[in-house]
Structures are given as C-alpha cells and as structure tokens.
C-alpha cells in the first residue's frame, strides 16, 4: 500500500502548515494561532463544554485580539431534552451534532474543541465540516490533565 494515496491535497496542505507552525517556544494556543495565520484562516469556531465558559471566553478574546473572527457555541445549544434522544433519561443533554451544525452555518474554517465529554467529542469531530483540533480534553478526575495518569509511576 502506498500511504501517500491516503492523503488529499487539502490534507497535505494542513500537514505542511501545521509543520511550519511548530515552535518549541510556543504553547498550544500560539501554535493554533500560527497555523491559522499560515493557512489564511479568518473564522475560527470554538465548541466547548459549559463547565469551561470562562476559559472559552478567554480563548475567544485572545483569538479576536489576533485578528480572527470567532464563533463559539456551548454544549447545551438548543436545550435538547435528553428524553428526546433516549426515553427515560432526564435533564438537558449536550448537543455535539448541533454544535457542529451551528459552526458550519457560520462558515468556520477551523474548529477548536474544549472539554467535550467522551463520545460527544467523537460526534462533534465526525459532524464538523471544518477541521477540528482539541485544546482541552475532559478529564473530571485529573482536572483535564490526562497525561498525569500516564506520567504517574504508580499506575
């Protein structure tokens, strides 16, 4: 199998711009900014969990300061009753497909995912028309620092 055949011209452009954006002195947010600038991206989406409202707002401000148009949407978009999807479940469910659709309708060119629950992140990634990069993965026990489990010599 020729693995090169697995990649479209768009895939290769993403990989090239990402490689050109790498800098050991930059944090992940700065790398995303550099990538978006090299890719001529103007509109960035942020899909986030409501538990990260404060952090999503701060990220929005940082990216807007850098000159990007930001569209952001929390996971409770539409206040979808859980019972509409799964009978006998109560409460308001997260809406990752709705988040992806919301950002698609606003023509985002890159989406940043922040703290979506396991499964919800998979649905958001699958439904997003724009490329998705994670910034924060949800880990309730380790306060979003999953790598700590792998670094712990007692595990």
N, C-alpha and C positions, 0 to 999 in steps of 0.2 A: 504494500500500500504506500502510495506517495502522500505523506501527510500534508504537503503543500496544497493538494487538491481540496483539503477540508476548509481552506480559508478563501473568503471572497476578497475583492479589492477593498471593500469597506473594512473588513476585519483587519487586513494588513495595515491600513491607514490608522486604525485605532491603536494597534500594537506599536507602530512606529512613533506616533505622537506620545503614547504613554512612555515609551523608552526614552524619547527625547526630553520628557518632563522630569525624569528621575534625578534627584539631587539628595545626597546623603544628609545635607544640612536642612532639608525641608521636612516638615511634618506632613501628615496625610492631607490635611486641608490645603496646604500650599501646593502639594503635588496635583491635587484636583484642579486648583486654580490655573496652574501652569499648563496642565493637559488641556483644559477648556480653552485657554488662550491660543495654544498651538493649533487646536482644532477649529478655531474660529467659531466657537460656540457662543451664542448670545443669551440663550434662555436655558436656565437650569431648574429642574424640579427637585423638591425635597419631599419625600414621603416619610413620615415619622409617626412614632407612637405618641399618644397624648402624654405619656409619662415623661417625654422629652420636649415638651413645649418650650421651655426656657432655652434649651440647647439649640433647638431648631430655629428659634428666633435669632439667637446669636449668630448662627451659621448664615442665616438669611442676610443679616446686617453685614457680615464680613464679605459675602459674595457680592452684595449690592455695592459696597464700597469699592470693590474691584471692577465694577462696571457691568456686571451681569444683571439681566432681568431674572427675577426669581419668582417661581410659582411654588407654593408649598401647600401641603394638604396632610391633615392628621388622619389617623386610622379610623376614627369614628364618623367619617364622612357619610352623610345621609341618615345617620342614627338608625341603622338597619336592625330591626328586632331579630335576635338570634332565632326565635321560633319561626321566622320566615324561611330559614335555611334548614334548621334541624328541629323537628317537633319536640316538645317537652324541655327545650333549653330556654332559659330565661335571660333577660337583660339585652343590652345592645352589643352586637358583635362588631368586631373590626371589619373593615371593608377594603381589603387589599386590591381586589379587582376594580373597585370603584376609584381607589387612589390612582391606579394606573390609567384608567379611562379619563379621569379628571386632568391628569398631567398631559395625556395625549391630546385632549381637546384644547390645551393651551400651548401646543406645539413645542414642548420641551425637547431639547436636543441631547440632554444628559440628565439622568435622574440619580439622586443621592438617596440612599436608603438608611434610615436611622432608627434602630431599635424595634423593628417589626418582629412580632412573635414568630417562633418556629412554625413553619407551614404558611403563615401569612407572607413571610419573606419569599417563599418559593412561588406562591401565587402572584405576588407583585412582580417578581422577576420574569415569570412566564408571560404575563399580560402586558408588561411595559413595551411600548413600541420604541422608545429611546433606550440606548444602553444604560445599564444600571451599575453603579458602584456602591458598595457598602461603606459606611463611615463608622457606624456603631452596630454591633450585633447584640441582641437582647440576651442577657445572662443575669437573671434576677439574683441568684446566689452570689455570684462573683462581681456584682455591680458592673456588668458589661466588660469585664476583663477576663474573658475565657482562657486566654493564654496562661493565666496563673495556674490553672489546673495542670497544664502540660509542663510548666516550669517547676511545679512542686515535686520534690524528690520523694515524698511520701505517697504519691498517687500511683 
